């Protein structure tokens, strides 16, 4: 349970849409639908896994929303995991 809470914090901190974070949390234990059907989707390789609705949205619109909501100091789509851990105070002794 704690792992899912931390994963939710990470997704939202990175600016990912709530619908995508929710879908990821519900399905993170299985193969992702879009990897099987959309091998050339623009999001593959970015770390962002869109929900079916957002996967059909305009790329610029989705990226603009991510940049707007992003709290992480590294620019989209980069992620500095050391910095992210500090920003969110993640770890075994922090909730």
C-alpha positions in Angstrom: 0.0 0.0 0.0 2.8 2.4 0.9 4.4 1.8 -2.5 1.3 2.8 -4.3 1.0 6.0 -2.2 4.6 6.8 -3.2 4.0 6.0 -6.8 0.9 8.3 -6.8 3.0 11.1 -5.3 5.7 10.6 -7.9 3.2 10.6 -10.8 1.5 13.8 -9.6 4.7 15.5 -8.8 6.0 14.8 -12.3 2.8 16.5 -13.6 1.1 13.4 -15.1 -2.7 13.7 -15.4 -4.6 12.2 -12.5 -6.5 9.8 -14.9 -3.2 8.4 -16.1 -1.7 8.0 -12.6 -4.9 6.3 -11.5 -4.8 3.9 -14.4 -1.2 3.2 -13.8 -1.8 2.3 -10.2 -4.7 0.0 -11.1 -2.7 -1.8 -13.8 1.0 -1.5 -12.9 1.2 -5.2 -12.3 0.2 -6.2 -15.9 1.5 -5.4 -19.3 0.4 -2.0 -20.5 -2.2 -2.0 -23.2 -0.6 0.7 -25.2 2.8 -1.0 -25.5 1.1 -3.9 -27.4 -0.9 -1.7 -29.8 0.9 1.6 -30.2 4.6 0.8 -30.5 5.2 4.1 -32.2 3.3 6.2 -29.7 5.1 9.4 -28.8 5.0 8.7 -25.0 7.0 5.4 -25.2 10.4 6.0 -23.7 9.4 9.1 -21.7 8.4 7.4 -18.5 4.9 8.7 -18.9 2.2 6.0 -19.5 -1.0 7.6 -20.7 -4.5 6.2 -20.0 -6.5 5.3 -23.1 -8.2 8.7 -23.2 -4.9 10.7 -23.0 -3.2 8.4 -25.4 -5.7 9.6 -28.0 -5.2 13.3 -27.2 -3.0 15.7 -29.1 0.6 15.4 -28.0 1.2 19.1 -27.6 -1.9 19.4 -25.4 -0.8 16.6 -23.1 2.8 17.8 -22.8 1.6 21.3 -22.1 -0.6 20.1 -19.3 2.3 18.0 -17.9 4.7 21.0 -18.0 2.0 23.2 -16.3 1.3 20.7 -13.5 4.9 19.6 -13.0 6.6 20.3 -9.7 9.8 18.4 -10.4 12.7 20.7 -11.1 14.0 18.8 -14.1 12.3 19.8 -17.4 9.9 17.4 -19.1 10.5 14.6 -19.9 13.7 14.3 -17.9 13.7 12.9 -14.3 16.5 13.3 -11.8 15.7 10.5 -9.4 18.1 11.7 -6.7 16.4 15.2 -6.8 12.9 13.6 -7.0 13.6 11.6 -3.9 14.7 14.7 -2.0 11.7 16.8 -3.4 9.3 14.2 -2.1 11.2 13.0 0.9 10.8 9.4 -0.2 12.4 6.6 1.7 11.9 4.0 4.4 11.5 6.5 7.2 9.3 9.1 5.4 5.6 8.9 4.5 
